[in-house]
Amino acid sequence: MHWTSLANMQEFKKKYYTGGSVLEVGSQDINGSYRDMFRGAEYVGLDIEEGPGVDVVGWDTIAEESFDCVISWQAFEHIEDDISVMRRIAFCLKKDGACCIIAPSQGPKHGYPGDYRRYQPEDFIHLADQAGLEVIEVKINGSVPWFDCVFVGRKN
């Protein structure tokens, strides 16, 4: 994991995480994990296939309003149907729950399994609108080559 991604998640945790359960979307540990950052919380890692850091494969067992917080870092560029995933994030967030999604706004293509897009703030504003999430903060905050796009939303 690159240092700007770590710094962005630390900032989210300090400003918006109020405790409780955490769901990580795209949790397979390929380049690091945020699990230790949320030590003590009920933490569930979700991905599309088994691997290190994955507790649940697929969305089938994720119940409505079951998590206080949802995070995803450097996974959204690998999700083909990002609107569907954003709707699932909204579905599983508890009322007033917060989410933080960090995705590259630039940088080279890379697999795992596909690499579909780079994100700008208006992309996350659109996804939040489609999912019924309130936009709390969205910004580009990173460094070469990725220039992270950081989205923070809330379920009202």
Beta strands, then each sheet from edge to edge (+ up, - down):
strand 1: 22-25
strand 2: 43-47
strand 3: 56-57
strand 4: 67-73
strand 5: 93-104
strand 6: 134-140
strand 7: 148-154
sheet 1: 3+ 2+ 1+ 4+ 5+ 7- 6+
end
